[in-house]
Amino acid sequence: MSRKFLVVSALVLASALTACGGGDDDKNDEKKKTQAELRAWAAKVCAVDVTARIDEARVALADVGTVIPNEQPATLRTRLAADISRLADADNALADAIDRAGIPAVADGATLRTSVVAELRNAAKGWAGIQAKVESLATDKQNVFADGLRSLNPEIDGLRASAHTALDKLHRGEPGKALAAVPGCAAGKPDALPTAPVTSAPTSAAPGGTPSAGASGAAPSASKSPSASSSASTTPSGPPPSGGTSSSSAPPTGTAATG
């Protein structure tokens, strides 16, 4: 074999190795760029005002689960309506943040963004509808009022499932990893947004028609953001006895998954 052939072969091999090395570098650079874009996107989704709104919704959910002895139906109605309004606000705030953040740098980013935003907005509209129904309930007869509240449970189950589905989509794959990497990012887990208030009331009343307790509620098991942990951790799993009676209603059969 001639010396000239060996030299030419060495040059060809060196060029091939250089080309391979360049390809790897290009792939690494592209990956780093994509990760940087996802981090920037996640930071926009997890804006302080958004996580604060979600924390407020956690407080509202805890309040829905608060039993207040001798609370009048009219007072309970006002309280529940305000709490449900905060849940709608949280859905809308997160939808707005995802919309503003733009398309996440993944293959199906545009579809993901459109789908999640649409589902959260629909959930927010649903909560607004339930709020209106709660506000329209007559409070002069406690048993009728309690039945009206319990009749809303199927709708609440549906909204809970819809919001969970939306957040689960957001939490998958690289976008989910980017969200989870943001400190205190409540949007980073599918169970972060409180979406399962239980609107119910006892059917029994104390002498004179005075309600013996307020609403009962059950919050989904969720990882709490720092500013909300103190309130969410106190959410009861069910109504305690009040005056020797307990609520005859039960929470919806569906449960929110934990992530």
LINKADA-V414785 format. One record per residue. N is the residue number from 1. SS is DSSP state (H for helix, E for strand, L for the rest). PHI is phi as a letter, one per 40 degrees, with the letter a starting at -180 (999 if undefined). NEAR is the number of other ideal C-beta (glycine too) atoms within 12 Angstrom. Layout:
[[N | SS | PHI | NEAR] [N | SS | PHI | NEAR]]
This chain:
[[1 | L | 999 | 8] [2 | L | c | 8] [3 | H | c | 9] [4 | H | c | 10] [5 | H | c | 11] [6 | H | c | 12] [7 | H | c | 13] [8 | H | c | 14] [9 | H | c | 15] [10 | H | c | 14] [11 | H | c | 14] [12 | H | c | 14] [13 | H | c | 14] [14 | H | c | 14] [15 | H | c | 14] [16 | H | c | 14] [17 | H | c | 14] [18 | H | c | 14] [19 | H | c | 14] [20 | H | c | 14] [21 | H | c | 14] [22 | H | c | 14] [23 | H | c | 14] [24 | H | c | 14] [25 | H | c | 14] [26 | H | c | 14] [27 | H | c | 14] [28 | H | c | 14] [29 | H | c | 14] [30 | H | c | 15] [31 | H | c | 16] [32 | H | c | 15] [33 | H | c | 15] [34 | H | c | 24] [35 | H | c | 22] [36 | H | c | 16] [37 | H | c | 24] [38 | H | c | 32] [39 | H | c | 26] [40 | H | c | 21] [41 | H | c | 37] [42 | H | c | 37] [43 | H | c | 28] [44 | H | c | 30] [45 | H | c | 46] [46 | L | c | 37] [47 | L | c | 25] [48 | H | d | 22] [49 | H | c | 20] [50 | H | c | 39] [51 | H | c | 34] [52 | H | c | 26] [53 | H | c | 36] [54 | H | c | 47] [55 | H | c | 35] [56 | H | c | 31] [57 | H | c | 46] [58 | H | c | 42] [59 | H | c | 33] [60 | H | c | 38] [61 | H | c | 45] [62 | H | c | 34] [63 | H | c | 36] [64 | H | d | 48] [65 | L | c | 39] [66 | L | c | 30] [67 | L | c | 34] [68 | L | b | 25] [69 | L | d | 22] [70 | L | g | 22] [71 | L | c | 31] [72 | L | c | 25] [73 | H | d | 36] [74 | H | c | 22] [75 | H | c | 21] [76 | H | c | 39] [77 | H | d | 33] [78 | H | c | 22] [79 | H | c | 32] [80 | H | c | 44] [81 | H | c | 34] [82 | H | c | 25] [83 | H | c | 38] [84 | H | c | 44] [85 | H | c | 30] [86 | H | c | 35] [87 | H | c | 47] [88 | H | c | 37] [89 | H | c | 32] [90 | H | c | 42] [91 | H | c | 43] [92 | H | c | 30] [93 | H | c | 34] [94 | H | c | 46] [95 | H | c | 36] [96 | H | c | 24] [97 | H | c | 37] [98 | H | c | 39] [99 | H | c | 23] [100 | H | c | 20] [101 | H | c | 34] [102 | L | g | 23] [103 | L | c | 25] [104 | L | c | 39] [105 | L | c | 28] [106 | L | b | 25] [107 | L | d | 13] [108 | L | b | 18] [109 | H | d | 26] [110 | H | c | 15] [111 | H | c | 16] [112 | H | d | 34] [113 | H | c | 30] [114 | H | c | 21] [115 | H | c | 26] [116 | H | c | 43] [117 | H | c | 33] [118 | H | c | 23] [119 | H | c | 33] [120 | H | c | 42] [121 | H | c | 26] [122 | H | c | 25] [123 | H | c | 40] [124 | H | c | 35] [125 | H | c | 23] [126 | H | c | 31] [127 | H | c | 45] [128 | H | c | 25] [129 | H | c | 23] [130 | H | c | 38] [131 | H | d | 34] [132 | H | c | 19] [133 | H | c | 24] [134 | H | c | 39] [135 | H | c | 25] [136 | H | c | 16] [137 | L | c | 30] [138 | L | c | 19] [139 | L | b | 27] [140 | L | c | 14] [141 | L | b | 18] [142 | H | c | 34] [143 | H | c | 22] [144 | H | c | 18] [145 | H | c | 36] [146 | H | c | 34] [147 | H | c | 22] [148 | H | c | 30] [149 | H | c | 44] [150 | H | c | 29] [151 | L | c | 21] [152 | L | c | 37] [153 | H | d | 30] [154 | H | d | 18] [155 | H | c | 31] [156 | H | c | 42] [157 | H | d | 26] [158 | H | c | 24] [159 | H | c | 39] [160 | H | c | 39] [161 | H | c | 28] [162 | H | c | 33] [163 | H | c | 46] [164 | H | c | 35] [165 | H | c | 28] [166 | H | c | 36] [167 | H | c | 46] [168 | H | c | 30] [169 | H | c | 32] [170 | H | c | 46] [171 | H | c | 34] [172 | L | c | 25] [173 | H | f | 21] [174 | H | c | 26] [175 | H | d | 42] [176 | H | c | 30] [177 | H | c | 23] [178 | H | c | 33] [179 | H | c | 41] [180 | H | c | 28] [181 | L | c | 21] [182 | L | c | 31] [183 | L | d | 15] [184 | L | g | 28] [185 | L | c | 37] [186 | H | c | 45] [187 | H | c | 50] [188 | H | c | 35] [189 | L | b | 32] [190 | L | c | 35] [191 | L | b | 35] [192 | L | c | 46] [193 | L | c | 60] [194 | L | c | 52] [195 | L | b | 49] [196 | L | b | 43] [197 | L | c | 49] [198 | L | b | 45] [199 | L | c | 47] [200 | L | a | 37] [201 | E | a | 46] [202 | L | c | 40] [203 | L | c | 25] [204 | L | c | 24] [205 | E | b | 27] [206 | E | c | 19] [207 | H | d | 11] [208 | H | g | 10] [209 | H | g | 17] [210 | E | c | 20] [211 | E | d | 37] [212 | L | c | 33] [213 | L | a | 39] [214 | L | c | 39] [215 | E | c | 44] [216 | L | b | 40] [217 | L | a | 43] [218 | L | b | 33] [219 | L | c | 40] [220 | L | c | 39] [221 | L | c | 21] [222 | L | a | 34] [223 | L | c | 27] [224 | L | c | 32] [225 | L | c | 36] [226 | H | d | 18] [227 | H | c | 20] [228 | H | b | 32] [229 | H | c | 19] [230 | H | c | 15] [231 | H | c | 25] [232 | H | c | 35] [233 | L | c | 21] [234 | L | c | 19] [235 | L | c | 35] [236 | L | c | 25] [237 | L | c | 20] [238 | L | a | 22] [239 | L | c | 35] [240 | L | c | 21] [241 | L | c | 16] [242 | E | b | 26] [243 | L | g | 20] [244 | L | g | 12] [245 | E | b | 20] [246 | L | b | 20] [247 | L | c | 35] [248 | L | c | 20] [249 | L | c | 30] [250 | L | b | 18] [251 | L | c | 32] [252 | L | d | 29] [253 | L | c | 14] [254 | L | c | 22] [255 | L | b | 21] [256 | L | c | 34] [257 | L | c | 21] [258 | L | c | 19] [259 | L | b | 26]]
